[in-house]
Amino acid sequence: MKEMTAKEVQQRLEAGESLNIIDVREVYEYQGGHIPGAINIPLGLLPIRMNELSKDTPYIVVCLAGGRSAQATALLDRNGFDATNMLGGMSAWEGKVE
């Protein structure tokens, strides 16, 4: 499984890179603050919403602490997606939130 630290994601965003971030927390958690531009697909809905994603697009997956995003990353990997788990999740995030 590919992994990246929250700091690496933040640095790439601050450098102007366009990243595709999937936040797999529940809706209320996402609404409480998320990485700008992240889309919210709660982990429990990911199996039925994978059809909204492109296998040609690399994704970075985030949750609160890294557990749910690791599960989501493994699920996406098994289904042919290019997914990277953000280690530490939002608990490690020091960048902007919206």
N, C-alpha and C positions, 0 to 999 in steps of 0.2 A: 504494500500500500504506500502510495506517495504521501509525503507529509511536508508541511511548511509551517514555520512559526508565525504567530500573529504579527511579530515585528517585520518579518519578510513580506507579508501581505501588505502591511501598512506602508512600507518603503516603496513597494511597487506601485501602490495607488498614489502616493505622494509624488512619485516620479512621472505621473500622468498616464500610467498604463491602464488600459481598460480591462478589468477582470470580471469574470462571471462568477458571482458568489451566490451560493445557495445557503440560506439560513434554515436549518431543519428544526428550530425550536418551535414551540407552540405559538399560536397567533398572539396571545397576550404577552409572551416573552419578547417576541419580535417587535411588537408595538411599544414596548418599554424602552427600546433603543436598539438600533442595528447599524451595521456598517452601511454607509451610503451606497445605494445602488443594488444592495443585496435583495434577492427575491426570496420570499418566504414559502417554503414547502415543508410543512411539518413532517417529521420522520414517518409517522403513521400513514400519511397520505402519499409518500414518495412512490410506493409501488404502482399506484394508479395514476400518478401524475408524471411518471417518467416520459410518457409520450409527448410532453410539452418541451422536452429537452432535446438537444441535438448531439449526436454522437461525434460530430465534427468539432464541437466546442469544448475546450478545457474548462472544468469547473473547480472552484474551491469551495469546500463544504465546511460550515461553521455551526456550532451549537453553543451551549453555555460553557462547558468545560472540556469538551473533546470526545466524550463517550458516544453520544448520539451521532455526531458527525463521522466518527470512525465506522459506526454501523452503516450509515448512509453511503460513505465512500466505498465500503466493501460491496454493498448492494449495487451501486452504480458500476463499479469495476466488473463485477460478475455479469452485468448486462451490456458490456461493451462501451461504457462511457469512459472518458478521460477525467478522472476525479482525484482531487488532492485534499487530504484532511488538514484543516488548520488546527495545529496543536494548541491546547489550552483554551480554545474557544473564546467567547466574549469575556470570560474572566481574565484572559491575558491581553485583551485588546486595549491599547492605549490611544488609538487614533480617534478621529471624529465619529460621532454617531448621529443618526437622525431618528 
